[in-house]
Amino acid sequence: MSPHPEFPRRPEFPFYNIRMGRMRIKKKGAVIPFRETLAYRMIFAGASLIVFVVALYNLVGALSTSPTRAIASGAIGVAAAFGIFYNLDHLREAKIPKRTLHRMKRR
């Protein structure tokens, strides 16, 4: 007898929703560190592209007014362009989870 009569004791083997069928546990795939994934490299390539466009905009606007600002924007633009190609090169080595690959093959 349970110490609290208003709460009956649960049976040792509780009955699950029998109509639902057997509950299966899905196996999880191997965990890939985020820094090795395709999404990580795409984020960096996109950020480099945005920095490049902003630097190019500043470079064009500063050509006639401030040569120092134009040189700085040009240097930042060159670094951003290097970053774009560097990250696009590393996209080939990025890992894609098996579940994502399987989902892409179905479509």
Backbone as a printed PyTorch tensor [residue, N CA C, xyz], in Angstrom:
tensor([[[  0.8420,  -1.1780,   0.0000],
         [  0.0000,   0.0000,   0.0000],
         [  0.8900,   1.2440,   0.0000]],

        [[  0.5270,   2.2020,  -0.8240],
         [  1.3720,   3.3930,  -0.9140],
         [  1.0680,   4.3390,   0.2350]],

        [[  2.0590,   5.1490,   0.5930],
         [  1.8380,   6.0790,   1.7150],
         [  0.8060,   7.1550,   1.3860]],

        [[  0.5870,   7.4420,   0.0980],
         [ -0.4050,   8.4390,  -0.3020],
         [ -1.5390,   7.7230,  -1.0240]],

        [[ -2.6630,   7.5340,  -0.3530],
         [ -3.7490,   6.7490,  -0.9650],
         [ -4.3550,   7.4070,  -2.1970]],

        [[ -4.2470,   8.7440,  -2.3550],
         [ -4.8710,   9.3740,  -3.5180],
         [ -4.0450,   9.1610,  -4.7910]],

        [[ -2.7860,   8.7420,  -4.6420],
         [ -1.9380,   8.4490,  -5.7940],
         [ -1.6540,   6.9580,  -5.8180]],

        [[ -2.3330,   6.2320,  -6.6640],
         [ -2.1010,   4.7830,  -6.6890],
         [ -0.6920,   4.4670,  -7.2070]],

        [[ -0.1690,   3.3640,  -6.7790],
         [  1.1830,   2.9590,  -7.1600],
         [  1.2010,   2.5540,  -8.6310]],

        [[  2.2500,   2.9940,  -9.3260],
         [  2.3880,   2.6260, -10.7370],
         [  2.7590,   1.1640, -10.8410]],

        [[  2.2550,   0.4820, -11.8430],
         [  2.6330,  -0.9280, -11.9920],
         [  4.1220,  -1.0470, -12.3410]],

        [[  4.7000,  -2.2130, -12.0610],
         [  6.1190,  -2.4300, -12.3280],
         [  6.4200,  -2.2990, -13.8280]],

        [[  5.5590,  -2.8110, -14.6690],
         [  5.7330,  -2.7300, -16.1110],
         [  4.5880,  -1.9110, -16.6800]],

        [[  4.8080,  -0.6150, -16.8330],
         [  3.6900,   0.2230, -17.2920],
         [  3.3040,  -0.1160, -18.7310]],

        [[  2.0100,   0.0450, -18.9980],
         [  1.5090,  -0.2040, -20.3410],
         [  1.5910,   1.0890, -21.1350]],

        [[  2.3210,   1.0170, -22.2420],
         [  2.3940,   2.1740, -23.1160],
         [  1.1860,   2.1470, -24.0290]],

        [[  1.0700,   3.1370, -24.8410],
         [ -0.0250,   3.1950, -25.7890],
         [  0.1450,   2.0290, -26.7640]],

        [[ -0.6390,   0.9990, -26.5710],
         [ -0.4850,  -0.2240, -27.3540],
         [ -0.8520,   0.0160, -28.8170]],

        [[ -1.8000,   0.8860, -29.0780],
         [ -2.2230,   1.1500, -30.4520],
         [ -1.1210,   1.8200, -31.2820]],

        [[ -0.1920,   2.4780, -30.6050],
         [  0.8330,   3.2200, -31.3110],
         [  1.8930,   2.3020, -31.9060]],

        [[  2.0410,   1.1050, -31.4420],
         [  3.0630,   0.2080, -31.9520],
         [  4.3110,   0.2830, -31.0980]],

        [[  5.2910,  -0.4580, -31.5360],
         [  6.5350,  -0.5050, -30.7740],
         [  7.2950,   0.7990, -30.9240]],

        [[  7.7390,   1.3370, -29.8010],
         [  8.5110,   2.5710, -29.8470],
         [  9.9580,   2.2230, -30.1540]],

        [[ 10.4820,   2.8070, -31.2090],
         [ 11.8480,   2.5150, -31.6260],
         [ 12.7610,   3.6720, -31.2820]],

        [[ 13.9610,   3.3400, -30.9490],
         [ 14.9690,   4.3490, -30.6670],
         [ 15.8310,   4.4810, -31.9160]],

        [[ 15.8950,   5.6860, -32.4310],
         [ 16.6960,   5.9080, -33.6260],
         [ 18.1580,   5.9830, -33.2420]],

        [[ 18.9790,   5.3670, -34.0600],
         [ 20.4100,   5.4480, -33.8170],
         [ 20.9090,   6.7860, -34.3250]],

        [[ 21.7280,   7.4180, -33.5360],
         [ 22.2920,   8.7000, -33.9480],
         [ 23.5590,   8.4410, -34.7310]],

        [[ 23.7550,   9.2510, -35.7570],
         [ 24.9670,   9.1260, -36.5550],
         [ 26.1700,   9.6560, -35.8040]],

        [[ 27.3050,   9.5080, -36.4210],
         [ 28.5370,  10.0100, -35.8120],
         [ 28.4600,  11.5310, -35.7050]],

        [[ 28.9040,  12.0550, -34.6010],
         [ 28.8660,  13.4950, -34.3730],
         [ 30.0770,  14.1200, -35.0540]],

        [[ 29.8100,  15.0810, -35.9270],
         [ 30.8700,  15.7930, -36.6240],
         [ 31.0580,  17.1340, -35.9270]],

        [[ 32.3020,  17.4860, -35.5710],
         [ 32.5190,  18.8110, -34.9780],
         [ 32.0710,  19.9090, -35.9340]],

        [[ 31.4520,  20.9550, -35.3860],
         [ 30.8680,  21.9980, -36.2260],
         [ 31.9040,  22.6690, -37.1170]],

        [[ 33.1440,  22.7840, -36.6360],
         [ 34.1680,  23.4580, -37.4270],
         [ 34.5810,  22.6770, -38.6650]],

        [[ 34.1730,  21.4180, -38.7580],
         [ 34.5060,  20.6130, -39.9300],
         [ 33.3290,  20.4840, -40.8950]],

        [[ 32.2230,  21.1170, -40.5990],
         [ 31.0340,  20.9460, -41.4260],
         [ 30.9850,  21.9480, -42.5720]],

        [[ 30.1220,  21.6550, -43.5190],
         [ 29.9210,  22.5210, -44.6760],
         [ 29.3100,  23.8550, -44.2610]],

        [[ 28.4180,  23.8250, -43.2870],
         [ 27.7530,  25.0600, -42.8410],
         [ 28.7520,  26.0580, -42.2720]],

        [[ 29.7350,  25.5780, -41.5380],
         [ 30.7590,  26.4470, -40.9490],
         [ 31.5210,  27.1800, -42.0410]],

        [[ 31.9340,  26.4530, -43.0590],
         [ 32.6810,  27.0720, -44.1550],
         [ 31.8080,  28.0160, -44.9690]],

        [[ 30.5360,  27.6720, -45.1340],
         [ 29.6270,  28.5460, -45.8790],
         [ 29.3980,  29.8560, -45.1160]],

        [[ 29.3360,  29.7830, -43.7930],
         [ 29.1680,  31.0010, -42.9910],
         [ 30.3670,  31.9210, -43.1980]],

        [[ 31.5760,  31.3440, -43.1500],
         [ 32.7650,  32.1710, -43.3430],
         [ 32.8680,  32.7120, -44.7580]],

        [[ 32.5090,  31.9110, -45.7550],
         [ 32.5580,  32.3990, -47.1370],
         [ 31.5420,  33.5260, -47.3340]],

        [[ 30.3520,  33.3930, -46.7630],
         [ 29.3450,  34.4490, -46.8640],
         [ 29.7630,  35.7180, -46.1430]],

        [[ 30.3690,  35.5650, -44.9650],
         [ 30.8380,  36.7410, -44.2250],
         [ 31.9600,  37.4450, -44.9860]],

        [[ 32.8500,  36.6680, -45.5970],
         [ 33.9280,  37.2670, -46.3850],
         [ 33.3700,  38.0090, -47.5900]],

        [[ 32.3300,  37.4590, -48.1910],
         [ 31.7020,  38.1170, -49.3420],
         [ 31.0730,  39.4500, -48.9270]],

        [[ 30.4080,  39.4700, -47.7840],
         [ 29.7940,  40.7180, -47.2970],
         [ 30.8690,  41.7610, -46.9930]],

        [[ 31.9540,  41.3410, -46.3360],
         [ 33.0500,  42.2700, -46.0390],
         [ 33.6540,  42.8080, -47.3340]],

        [[ 33.7920,  41.9500, -48.3450],
         [ 34.3500,  42.3790, -49.6220],
         [ 33.4630,  43.4260, -50.2950]],

        [[ 32.1580,  43.1930, -50.2910],
         [ 31.2370,  44.1460, -50.9310],
         [ 31.2530,  45.4880, -50.1950]],

        [[ 31.2530,  45.4640, -48.8760],
         [ 31.2870,  46.7090, -48.1010],
         [ 32.6100,  47.4520, -48.3310]],

        [[ 33.7140,  46.7170, -48.3700],
         [ 35.0140,  47.3460, -48.6000],
         [ 35.0900,  47.9440, -50.0000]],

        [[ 34.5300,  47.2530, -50.9760],
         [ 34.5120,  47.7750, -52.3420],
         [ 33.6690,  49.0420, -52.4320]],

        [[ 32.5420,  49.0550, -51.7300],
         [ 31.6820,  50.2410, -51.6980],
         [ 32.4320,  51.4280, -51.0750]],

        [[ 33.1150,  51.1590, -49.9510],
         [ 33.8930,  52.2230, -49.3000],
         [ 35.0500,  52.6860, -50.1840]],

        [[ 35.6760,  51.7680, -50.8920],
         [ 36.7920,  52.1040, -51.7700],
         [ 36.3470,  53.0310, -52.8830]],

        [[ 35.2420,  52.7130, -53.5300],
         [ 34.7370,  53.5490, -54.6240],
         [ 34.3170,  54.9170, -54.0970]],

        [[ 33.6880,  54.9580, -52.9310],
         [ 33.2530,  56.2360, -52.3640],
         [ 34.3980,  57.1020, -51.8790]],

        [[ 35.5230,  56.4820, -51.4960],
         [ 36.6260,  57.2380, -50.9160],
         [ 37.7320,  57.5610, -51.9180]],

        [[ 37.6050,  57.1170, -53.1340],
         [ 38.6790,  57.3460, -54.1080],
         [ 38.9540,  58.8370, -54.3210]],

        [[ 37.9170,  59.6380, -54.4100],
         [ 38.1260,  61.0600, -54.7070],
         [ 38.2680,  61.9170, -53.4460]],

        [[ 37.8060,  61.4050, -52.2990],
         [ 37.8130,  62.2540, -51.1010],
         [ 38.9820,  61.9690, -50.1720]],

        [[ 39.2310,  60.7230, -49.8560],
         [ 40.2450,  60.3990, -48.8540],
         [ 41.1120,  59.2330, -49.3470]],

        [[ 42.3230,  59.5250, -49.7950],
         [ 43.1840,  58.4460, -50.2830],
         [ 43.5720,  57.4520, -49.1760]],

        [[ 43.6880,  57.9070, -47.9510],
         [ 44.0290,  57.0040, -46.8520],
         [ 42.9170,  55.9940, -46.6220]],

        [[ 41.6870,  56.4720, -46.6260],
         [ 40.5320,  55.5730, -46.4670],
         [ 40.4200,  54.6260, -47.6500]],

        [[ 40.7470,  55.1010, -48.8400],
         [ 40.6970,  54.2550, -50.0290],
         [ 41.7360,  53.1340, -49.9350]],

        [[ 42.9380,  53.4590, -49.4630],
         [ 43.9840,  52.4380, -49.3190],
         [ 43.5800,  51.4050, -48.2760]],

        [[ 43.0290,  51.8600, -47.1660],
         [ 42.5890,  50.9340, -46.1110],
         [ 41.4610,  50.0420, -46.6160]],

        [[ 40.5100,  50.6230, -47.3340],
         [ 39.4010,  49.8230, -47.8770],
         [ 39.9090,  48.8250, -48.9030]],

        [[ 40.8900,  49.2480, -49.7010],
         [ 41.4760,  48.3310, -50.6830],
         [ 42.1710,  47.1570, -50.0250]],

        [[ 42.9120,  47.4290, -48.9520],
         [ 43.5970,  46.3510, -48.2280],
         [ 42.5970,  45.3880, -47.6000]],

        [[ 41.5430,  45.9430, -47.0360],
         [ 40.4980,  45.0820, -46.4490],
         [ 39.7950,  44.2740, -47.5330]],

        [[ 39.5710,  44.8970, -48.6850],
         [ 38.9480,  44.1880, -49.8080],
         [ 39.8110,  43.0440, -50.3200]],

        [[ 41.1180,  43.2720, -50.3980],
         [ 42.0270,  42.2050, -50.8360],
         [ 42.0280,  41.0600, -49.8310]],

        [[ 42.0550,  41.3850, -48.5400],
         [ 42.0090,  40.3460, -47.5090],
         [ 40.6920,  39.5690, -47.5560]],

        [[ 39.5900,  40.2740, -47.8060],
         [ 38.2840,  39.6030, -47.8920],
         [ 38.2200,  38.7070, -49.1240]],

        [[ 38.7840,  39.1670, -50.2440],
         [ 38.8020,  38.3330, -51.4560],
         [ 39.6380,  37.0800, -51.2200]],

        [[ 40.7690,  37.2390, -50.5370],
         [ 41.5880,  36.0730, -50.1850],
         [ 40.7890,  35.1200, -49.2880]],

        [[ 40.0460,  35.6790, -48.3380],
         [ 39.2270,  34.8540, -47.4470],
         [ 38.1330,  34.1040, -48.1950]],

        [[ 37.5440,  34.7500, -49.1900],
         [ 36.5040,  34.0770, -49.9880],
         [ 37.0810,  32.8520, -50.6740]],

        [[ 38.1980,  33.0330, -51.3700],
         [ 38.7770,  31.9040, -52.1020],
         [ 39.3320,  30.8370, -51.1660]],

        [[ 39.8780,  31.2560, -50.0390],
         [ 40.3780,  30.2920, -49.0560],
         [ 39.2410,  29.4100, -48.5380]],

        [[ 38.1190,  30.0330, -48.1760],
         [ 36.9930,  29.2540, -47.6470],
         [ 36.3180,  28.4320, -48.7250]],

        [[ 36.2520,  28.9370, -49.9510],
         [ 35.6870,  28.1310, -51.0350],
         [ 36.5740,  26.9260, -51.3250]],

        [[ 37.8810,  27.0870, -51.1930],
         [ 38.7880,  25.9660, -51.3890],
         [ 38.5790,  24.8990, -50.3150]],

        [[ 38.3590,  25.3270, -49.0810],
         [ 38.1570,  24.3710, -47.9920],
         [ 36.7470,  23.7780, -47.9750]],

        [[ 35.8420,  24.2970, -48.7800],
         [ 34.4990,  23.6950, -48.8550],
         [ 34.5660,  22.2730, -49.3930]],

        [[ 35.5600,  21.9970, -50.2340],
         [ 35.6860,  20.6450, -50.7950],
         [ 36.0090,  19.6190, -49.7140]],

        [[ 36.7170,  20.0430, -48.6610],
         [ 37.1230,  19.1230, -47.6020],
         [ 36.1100,  19.0550, -46.4690]],

        [[ 35.0630,  19.8790, -46.5290],
         [ 34.0840,  19.9170, -45.4410],
         [ 33.2770,  18.6210, -45.4210]],

        [[ 32.9100,  18.2160, -44.2260],
         [ 32.1400,  16.9850, -44.0500],
         [ 30.6560,  17.3100, -43.9910]],

        [[ 29.8720,  16.4080, -44.5680],
         [ 28.4200,  16.5480, -44.5570],
         [ 27.8560,  15.3480, -43.8040]],

        [[ 26.9520,  15.5560, -42.8450],
         [ 26.3740,  14.4160, -42.1240],
         [ 25.6700,  13.4370, -43.0650]],

        [[ 25.7170,  12.1370, -42.7220],
         [ 25.1140,  11.1040, -43.5730],
         [ 23.6170,  11.3230, -43.7590]],

        [[ 22.9640,  11.7910, -42.7130],
         [ 21.5090,  12.0140, -42.8010],
         [ 21.1950,  13.0860, -43.8390]],

        [[ 22.0170,  14.1390, -43.8830],
         [ 21.8090,  15.2030, -44.8570],
         [ 22.0630,  14.6890, -46.2640]],

        [[ 23.1120,  13.8920, -46.4440],
         [ 23.3960,  13.3180, -47.7590],
         [ 22.2480,  12.4340, -48.2260]],

        [[ 21.7270,  11.6250, -47.2990],
         [ 20.6080,  10.7400, -47.6490],
         [ 19.3770,  11.5540, -48.0330]],

        [[ 19.1250,  12.6410, -47.3070],
         [ 17.9810,  13.5010, -47.5980],
         [ 18.1490,  14.1840, -48.9720]],

        [[ 19.3770,  14.5620, -49.3010],
         [ 19.6240,  15.2130, -50.5850],
         [ 19.4640,  14.2370, -51.7400]],

        [[ 19.8150,  12.9590, -51.5260],
         [ 19.6920,  11.9580, -52.5860],
         [ 18.2420,  11.6340, -52.8740]],

        [[ 17.3750,  11.7360, -51.8690],
         [ 15.9520,  11.4320, -52.0650],
         [ 15.2670,  12.4450, -52.9420]],

        [[ 15.7250,  13.6800, -52.9500],
         [ 15.0360,  14.7340, -53.6840],
         [ 15.4140,  14.7720, -55.1160]]])
